[in-house]
Amino acid sequence: MPSLSIIGAGRLGRTLGRLARDAGYTVVDVLCRDAVHARDAAGFIGAGRAVSQLTQLAPAELYLLAVPDAAIADTAHALAEVGVLPAGALVFHASGAGEASLLAPLAECGVRIGSLHPAFSFAEPARAVTGFGGTLCALEGEESVCSELERLAEALGGRPFRLAPGGKAAYHAALSMASNYLVTLNALALQVAAGAGIDAAVASQLVGGLMRQTLDNTLALGPAAALTGPIVRGDAGTVARHLTAIGDALCADAYRAMGRATLRLAGERLDEAAREKLAGLLAPRAG
Ligand SMILES: NC(=O)c1ccc[n+]([C@@H]2O[C@H](COP(=O)([O-])OP(=O)(O)OC[C@H]3O[C@@H](n4cnc5c(N)ncnc54)[C@H](OP(=O)(O)O)[C@@H]3O)[C@@H](O)[C@H]2O)c1
């Protein structure tokens, strides 16, 4: 089994380190800037030498750079400067948003670079190690890098898949839209419901229940078939009344923007006359 060192053994680093050890990987070094953190992490992983300086790193085949996103590029730079990584080694980070190219200074030293992003929340390592099985892991890098990361992800219990070259930003945008905007949509719908004088606890059940049911339908049927409501019915009168009722300008902007996307999703279910009328109502407002 290959050898792996972990640079930045926080929540994700500890969890993957432990899973790798359990899968038979040899954990060589466990590095944190704080020596106490490094010892704790090596203890949790159950393997590896605790170190706190990049210069102390021993040769390994794989290096997981699991420092916070904002520190990845600087750490890669520092690693390239100390020059302790063997040529041909593979260094990868676990950021969802950042490209493998954050590690570019290492590539210039003959080290292979990549990224492996598990779509999982590592809030607490002890819980994370038991819940990680089946997690989708997005891989990015050249062919030989992806093959090696695929083997690692599978050994950890994950389900790897590859991103197209340059696909990291679109990948992360999709996840952010699906997760963050769902929350925002819930908040906006509750705000509009409050305008109808609905009690907050009732509104939460009303809006939340419908969101849950709609998500279930969408996942079962696909977005186009799951779409219901006034836009896909071509009911411009109802849409106009909605816009009058929504007082808040930002909320009305969001309604119109999502409405235009809904219009596109409705496709041929709408006739041209209804589509034009709705497009007029949902057009962006100047200023
Ligand atoms: N947590 C998640 O749910 C999750 C999910 C998917 C992907 N990720 C990705 O995993 C990576 C690590 O995230 P995390 O949540 O595990 O972070 P974390 O818990 O904050 O751990 C970061 C680790 O890096 C070290 N560190 C902190 N600042 C550093 C710096 N400036 N230079 C060098 N080392 C530093 C810390 O120890 P010392 O302070 O002792 O050095 C610690 O061991 C990130 O790229 C993140 O995007 C995280």
The ligand as a MOL file (V3000), in Angstrom:
LIG
                    3D

  0  0  0     0  0            999 V3000
M  V30 BEGIN CTAB
M  V30 COUNTS 48 52 0 0 0
M  V30 BEGIN ATOM
M  V30 1 N -14.2990 20.5710 7.2120 0
M  V30 2 C -15.0200 20.1740 6.1770 0
M  V30 3 O -16.2050 19.8330 6.3380 0
M  V30 4 C -14.4270 20.0990 4.7920 0
M  V30 5 C -15.1630 19.4470 3.7710 0
M  V30 6 C -14.5990 19.3340 2.5060 0
M  V30 7 C -13.3470 19.8920 2.2540 0
M  V30 8 N -12.6710 20.5360 3.2740 0 CHG=1
M  V30 9 C -11.3640 21.1030 2.9550 0
M  V30 10 O -10.3710 20.5020 3.7670 0
M  V30 11 C -9.3090 21.4510 4.0280 0
M  V30 12 C -9.0750 21.5520 5.5230 0
M  V30 13 O -10.2740 21.9680 6.1400 0
M  V30 14 P -10.5570 21.6020 7.6860 0
M  V30 15 O -11.9910 21.9550 7.9130 0
M  V30 16 O -10.0600 20.2540 8.0100 0 CHG=-1
M  V30 17 O -9.6500 22.7100 8.4080 0
M  V30 18 P -9.2470 22.7910 9.9590 0
M  V30 19 O -10.0580 21.8450 10.7700 0
M  V30 20 O -9.2610 24.2330 10.3030 0
M  V30 21 O -7.7510 22.2410 9.9840 0
M  V30 22 C -6.7060 22.9320 9.3520 0
M  V30 23 C -5.3760 22.3160 9.7180 0
M  V30 24 O -4.3460 23.0770 9.1000 0
M  V30 25 C -3.4670 23.6610 10.0760 0
M  V30 26 N -3.3240 25.0890 9.6970 0
M  V30 27 C -4.1810 26.0980 9.9620 0
M  V30 28 N -3.7540 27.2610 9.3910 0
M  V30 29 C -2.5950 26.9720 8.7600 0
M  V30 30 C -1.6900 27.7290 8.0100 0
M  V30 31 N -1.8700 29.0530 7.7930 0
M  V30 32 N -0.6110 27.1070 7.4940 0
M  V30 33 C -0.4050 25.8040 7.7210 0
M  V30 34 N -1.2600 25.0070 8.4420 0
M  V30 35 C -2.3250 25.5850 8.9500 0
M  V30 36 C -4.1460 23.4860 11.4290 0
M  V30 37 O -3.2700 23.1410 12.5030 0
M  V30 38 P -2.2480 24.2120 13.1230 0
M  V30 39 O -3.0960 25.4510 13.3660 0
M  V30 40 O -1.6950 23.5880 14.3500 0
M  V30 41 O -1.2470 24.3930 12.0580 0
M  V30 42 C -5.0510 22.2720 11.1920 0
M  V30 43 O -4.3320 21.0780 11.4210 0
M  V30 44 C -9.7490 22.7610 3.3730 0
M  V30 45 O -9.1790 22.8520 2.0870 0
M  V30 46 C -11.2640 22.6090 3.2660 0
M  V30 47 O -11.8360 23.3680 2.2090 0
M  V30 48 C -13.1650 20.6450 4.5270 0
M  V30 END ATOM
M  V30 BEGIN BOND
M  V30 1 1 1 2
M  V30 2 2 2 3
M  V30 3 1 2 4
M  V30 4 1 4 5
M  V30 5 2 4 48
M  V30 6 2 5 6
M  V30 7 1 6 7
M  V30 8 2 7 8
M  V30 9 1 8 9
M  V30 10 1 8 48
M  V30 11 1 9 10
M  V30 12 1 9 46
M  V30 13 1 10 11
M  V30 14 1 11 12
M  V30 15 1 11 44
M  V30 16 1 12 13
M  V30 17 1 13 14
M  V30 18 2 14 15
M  V30 19 1 14 16
M  V30 20 1 14 17
M  V30 21 1 17 18
M  V30 22 2 18 19
M  V30 23 1 18 20
M  V30 24 1 18 21
M  V30 25 1 21 22
M  V30 26 1 22 23
M  V30 27 1 23 24
M  V30 28 1 23 42
M  V30 29 1 24 25
M  V30 30 1 25 26
M  V30 31 1 25 36
M  V30 32 1 26 27
M  V30 33 1 26 35
M  V30 34 2 27 28
M  V30 35 1 28 29
M  V30 36 1 29 30
M  V30 37 2 29 35
M  V30 38 1 30 31
M  V30 39 2 30 32
M  V30 40 1 32 33
M  V30 41 2 33 34
M  V30 42 1 34 35
M  V30 43 1 36 37
M  V30 44 1 36 42
M  V30 45 1 37 38
M  V30 46 2 38 39
M  V30 47 1 38 40
M  V30 48 1 38 41
M  V30 49 1 42 43
M  V30 50 1 44 45
M  V30 51 1 44 46
M  V30 52 1 46 47
M  V30 END BOND
M  V30 END CTAB
M  END
